[in-house]
Amino acid sequence: MPRASPLLAMQYHNDKNLLLEHFRTVGVREGRQGSKSFNVGAYKANCAPDIRNAFGDSYEGYYFYYMLNYASEKSVSASGSKLQQKVIMTALQAAELKGVNMYRREAGVAEIKFDEELAAYANYRAYLNSHDGWKAHDWFRANEAVANYIMRMYNAPSMSENTTTRTCDETNCTSHKCNYGETRYEDYRASKSHYEAMIAAKYDLIGTGNCYKAAGVVSQFDAFINL
């Protein structure tokens, strides 16, 4: 996984246990390759048609089916495809991207493209703010070396991020905004600096993140980069 997802690996300090946990909880749904011997894209292309009809684009389904039916499926070629499949965004990520591009169209700016590594970064940032007590962009400012690494990786002159962090009574809260997450593009529209980041023509890629919640704090990030 580190070679296939260098930004993701860097964020977890190349810790194999943490990367495995990410794969189990998120990466398997993103089409990432978690094993040298199994590539979900190759298996999907070479498995029986009825299996493809059953699982469609659900990467997770193919992984579980292969593991549970290894005796009969081990002869199916599962190598030779690209390491990173096309990411299937969560409903929240897709809705956030749609909202950002709506504002860009209104401003007469070209739509921005989703990038899975930036999305991994956005999710990581939301996790840090919700779990480790960071506020707004403080972690970003305190980790300039990380920002420089990301820009070198993309050969980009600059990057940016939008975020909202809200407090929530974890014991009594029943709001879907806290327990399931919600898009933030409308909140960003109400802030001049956040809105300008969304519609900036210089940005070519975006990583829309999910909401993360811990200890009564809910956080979400979008990351931007220009190539």
Buried (B, 14 or more C-beta within 10 A) or exposed (E): BEEBBBBBBBBBEEEEEEBBEBBEEBBBBBBBBBEEEBBBBBBBBBBEEEBBEEBEEBBBBBBEBBEEEEEEBEEBEBEEBEBBBEBBBBEBBBBBBEBBBBBBEEEEBEEBEBBBBBBBBBBBBBBBBBBEEBEEBEBBEEEEEBBEEBBEEBEBEEBBBBBBBBEBEBEEBEEEEBEEBBBBBEBBBEEEEBBEBBBBEEBBBBBBBBBBBBEBBBBBBBBBBBE
